[in-house]
């Protein structure tokens, strides 16, 4: 078989060192092999070990003298034999063989992952004398890579099954990752989520600006929270809550921004309902006492900055309303109250605030109003009640006694109390009267 092979080329010149004798070169390369951190195992044409370096002793646990003469495959057990032998045959016939992974075995029987780089040893005439293998344990690397793959799979599974939409964007605005929940929230195919453009909610340009802004935020600042209105392809409006933070690597470098997206449409509607219920009268829908006082404080602060600086409060009480409840029942009484509330709102100015204080009592805030203006508003309210309120075919003539208090000269916190006193003065005078509080004003301590 040897005679049938093509003539071998001379030894390659790249391995020669100019100016060195062959013995000196042997010493040079032997020194390199002896000090190498990778294991080096040389074998003859029959595959028996003829030389190993100290790193091979340490890697496989075989004393050098016990390994010499053994088949090199004792270091590479099981199915590795076939692949290594096939690789040896390739390189002996001058065919290229790339490094490959195999299973190594220590003298103790322990196996481990090993990277094998094969080579051929030739004599001065280029004839093959055997092979050498450079071996490096890669078990930790393989385990780290597998752990990384497992970790990636685990985090991807978490992201894909999350109840919130997840969007990762690079500093350049490229969408790095979007989960199926986000596509479901947006009612878009996943391909369209990745292709979002223009000035949409998740447009690359806007997302890139967010990534750069978030990169400069300290970790202590926490995520950036905001609500967005989003119109789905079917035309329905949704409220999306976005919690965005910087997306960083293990070494702290910024990779972009990470947004957690929640559809909070129903939640925000429920919150608004609760907020309205807390601040509005359930029967009439008007602001209640709590909201009225808040509006009064706001109006007073605004009027301090205005040139006229005037605020008037009207306190209204239905005359003889108790008879409606006693004769016709509370359900009818409630319907009468709701109708009266509508009449009062119709009688005030567009800038005035009407509230139900409790029972059959109402109050009105008039900004920029002096005594004359406030009295005119009171008159318009009474005019709105000239016609009886009709409930289930029964007409209920209604009238209001109205007290008015002004600031200045009174303090804002005293206005409602003073208007209440004036209302009782009006009630004592005659049904449907209007009285402006005229008690000497206390010092203005605003």
N, C-alpha and C positions, 0 to 999 in steps of 0.2 A: 504493500500500500504506500510505503514511504517513497518508492521510486516513481509512482504515478503522480505525485504532487508536483506543482509548478516550482521552479527554483525560487529560493527565498532571497529577498532583497538584503543588501548589507545592513548592518545595525544603523539605526537612525542617528544623525549627527547631533540632534538637539540635546541628547543626554550627555554629550562629552563636554568636559571642561578644558578649555584651552590652557596649555602650559602645565598640565598635571599629568603625571605618569598614570598608567592603568592602576597600579597599586594604590597610588594616592587617591584616585577617584573611587576605588572600592572602599577605602577608609572613609572618604567623605560621605558617600551614600549610606554606608553602614552606620556611621554616626547619626545621620539624619533619621534613619529607621529606628535606631535604638532609643533616640530621645523623643520620638513621635508620641503624641497622646492617643492616637488611634492604634488599634491592634493591627499588626502585620503578620500574616502567616504565609510562608513560602512552601510550596510542595513540588515534588518532581513530576515527571510525566505520568507516573502511576497514581498520583494523587496522595502520596505519602508526605507527611510534614518533614521538611529538611531544616527549617529555621523559623523561629518566632522571636518577636521583640518583647521587652519587659511588659509593655502595655497589654499584650495578648495573655501573658501569664496572669496579670491582674484581672483581666476581663473574664477569662474562662476558668480560672482557678486551677489550672494544670501546671505543675512544675515543668520547666522547659525540657529537662532530661526525660520525663515520662511521656511527653507529647511527641518528641522527635521519633519518626518512624511509624507513627500511627496514621491511618487515613484522615485527611483533613475533615472529612464528613462527620467525624466524631464530635466536631464542634457545631455542626449544623444538622440537627436530627430530622427524622420523619420525612415528610414530603419535600423538605428543603433539598434533600440529596439530589433529586432529579433535576431541579432547576439549576442548582449550582454546577452539577456535572455537565448539563447542556450548555451552560454559559462558558465553562472551561473549554469545551470542544469548540465553541464559536471563536473564542479568542486565540486558541491554538492554531486555527485556520485563518488568522488575520481578519476576522470579522469583528465589527464593533459591537460592544456590549455595554449598555448603560448601567449605572448603579441600580440596585434593586433592594427591596426589603425582604428579609428572611427571618427565620426563627433560630436564635442561637441557644446553645445549651451549656451550662457550666458543668464542671466536674461533679458538683453536688446534685445534678439533675434538674436544677431550676432552669426554666426557659425564659427567654426575653426577646424583645424585638431588636433586630440588628440591621444596620445599613451595610450592604456589601458592595465594594468597588473592586471589580476583578481586573487583573493585568497579567501579561505573559512575560516570562523571563527568557531571554535569548542569549546565545553566546556571541562571540565577536563576529562570527560569520552570519548571524541573524537566525540561526537555527533555534527552535524552541527547546528550552531546557526544563520547563515546568511553568507553574503559575504562582502568582502571589495574590492574596486577598487583603484588602484594607477594610477593617471592620470597625464599626462604631455603634455602641449601644444607643438606641433611640427610643427605648420604652417610655421614659418620661415625656419625650416629645410627642410620641404617639398617644400616650394617655392624655397629655395636655390638649392635643388636637381633638381627641375624642370628647374630652370634657367640654371643650369649646363648642363642638357640634351639638353635644347634649344640651349644653346651656342655651345655645341659640334656639334649638328645637323647643326647649322648655319655655323660654321667654316668648317665642313666636306663638306657641300654643296659648299662653296666658293672654297675649295681645289679641289673638284672633277670637278668643272666647270672652273677652272683656265686655261688660255691659255698656261701656262708654266708647265713643268713637276715638280712635287714636291716629294722630297725624304727626309724622316727623318730617321736618323740612331743613334742607341744607342752608348755609348762609347765602348761597347764590339763588335760593328760591326753588331748588329742585325738590320735588316730593320724594323723600327717601322711603317712606313706608306709610301705608294707610290700611287699616283693618276693615273687615267686612261690615262691622257695626257702623263705621262712619259712612260707608256707601249706603247702608240701610237708612241711616238718619237723613242723609241728603237725598235719598230716593234716586240715586244715580248708579249706573253700572260702574264696576271698579275701574274699567279702562277710562271712563270719563272723569273719575275722581283724580286719577293720575295726570289727566290731560287738562285739568282746570286752568283757566287763564283769564286774561282781562283783569278787571278790578273786582272780581267776585270775592266772597268771604275768605276763601282759601287760595286766592290768586298767588302765584309765585312771587310777584313783586311785593305784595303786601306781606306775605309770609317771610320773605327775605329781610324786610325792614324789621319785622318782629324778632327774627333770629338775632340780628345785630343788636337790637335794643336789649333783648334778654341776656345776651352775652355779657353786657356790662352791669347787670344787676348782681348784687351780692346774694349769696345763698340765704343769708338771714332775711332777705326781703321776701322770700317765698314766691310762689307762682303769681303771675299776673292774671287777675280774674276780670272777665267782662262778659256782657250779654250782647248777642247780635240777633238782628231780625233776618231771617232767611226765607226766601220764597222758593218752594219746591217746584219741580217741573209741572206739577198738576195745578199750580197757582196758589196752593195753600200756604199761608204764612205761619212760620214756626219761630219760636224763640230758642236760640242755642246759647248755652253757657260754655265758655271756653276758658280753660285753666292752662295757661302757657308758661313754660319754664325753659331754661337753656338745656340743650342736649349736649352732654359732655362725655368724653371718654374716660377710661380708668385713670389716665394721667392728668385729668382736669382740663384738657384742651376742648374747645367748643366745636361741636360738630354741626350745630344748628339749633333749632328749637323743637320742642315737643309739646303738642297741644292735646289735651283731653277734652273731648267734645260731648256735651250732654244736651239732649232735647228736653228743655224745661218748660215747654209751652203750657202744659196742664198745671205744672207746679206754680209757675208765675201767675196763672189765672186764679188758682186757688188762693195764693198769697194776696193777690189784689182783692179778692172777695173778702178774705178775712180782715184785711186792712180797712176796706170800706165798711164792713160790718162794725168794726171797732170805732170808726169815726163818724158813722152816719146813722140816722134814725131808721130803724127797720120799717116802720109804717109809712113814713112820708118820703124817705130817701134823702132828706135834708141833712146837712151837717148836725152832729149832736153837740152837747155842751163842750166836750173836750176839744173838738175841732173848732168850735166857735171861739173859744178862748185863745187857741193858737192863732187863728186868723185875726183876732182882735190885736194880739201882740204884734203880729207882722204888719198890720195896717198902721198901728201906732208908730212903729219904727220907720215905716215908709213915709208917714206924714211929717215926722220930725225933720226929714230931709227936704220936704216939699215947702213951697212958699207959704201956703195957707196953714199947713200944719194942723188941720182940724179933722176930728173923728167924732161921729155921732153914733150912739147906740139907741135903738128903739126896742122897748120891751112890750110885747103884745100879749094880751090875755083875752080869750073868748068870753063874751058875756053870757051868763046863764047856760053854759054848756052842760052842766051837771044834769039839767033836766032832760037833755037828749039821751044821755046814758040811762037815767032812771026810768024814762018812759019807753024808749025804743031799744034799749039794750046796748051793750058795748060794741057789738059788731057793727051796728049802724053808726054808733058814735065814732068808731075808727074810720069808717068811710067818709063821714062828715069832716073829720080832722084832715084826712088826706086831700079832700076837695078844697078845704080852706087853705092848706099849704100851697096848693097850686095857684089859688087866687092871690095869696100874698106874694109869691114869686112873680106873678104877672104884674103886680103893682109897683115893684121896686125898680130901680135903675139897673142897667146891665152890669155895673161895677159893684153893686151891693151884694152882701152875703146874707142869706136867710138861713136860720137854724131853728130846729125845734129843741127847746130847752128842757121840756118835760111836760107830760099831761097835755093841757090845752094852752100852753105857753110857748110863744115864739119870740125870736130876737132877730134884729137886723143891724148889720154894720154898714154905715154910710161914710165913705172916705171923702175928704174935701167938702164937708157939709157944715154949714153954720146952722143956727137955730131955725132960720127961715127955710133953708133947703130941707132940713130934717122934717120940719112940719109939713112941707109939701109932699114929701115921700109918704108920711103918715096919712095924709089926706088921700093920696092915690091908692093906698092900700084899702082904706075904708070904702073908697069908691068901687074897688074891685069886688067888695062884698055887698053892694047895694042890692043885687039880685039874690034871692034865697038860694041855698044849696039844695039840690034835689037828689034824693036817694030813694030808689025803688018807688018813684012816683010821689014821694012825700017831700014837700018843700020845707026847708028849715031856714028861717030868717036868722042870719048871723051878723053880729057886730063885734068890734074889737075895742077894748080900752088900751090906749097906748101911752107909755111914758118915755120921755126922751132925756138923755144926758149927753153932755158935750165935753170934749177934751181938746184944747183947754177950755175952761180953767181947771177941770177935775183931772186927777191922775187916771191913767188908763185902767189900772186895776180896780178903780172905784166905779167905773162907768156902768157896768152891769147892775151893781147894787143900787146906784143912784137912779138908773132907769127903772128898776123894779119898784123903788119907792114912788117915783113919779107915776107909774102905772096904777098903783093903788090909790094915789090921789085922783087920777082920772076916773077910776072905777067908783070912787066915793062921790064924784061930782055928778056924773050921769053916764048912761050907757053910750058907748061910742065916742067918748071924749079923748082928747089929746092934751097931755100936760108936759111942759118942759121943766125939768128939775131946776129949782131956783134957790136951793139952800146955799148959803155963802160958801164959796169954793175954798177948799183946803189949799195950803201952799203947794205949788207944783214941784215935786221932788223927782221928776223923771231924770 
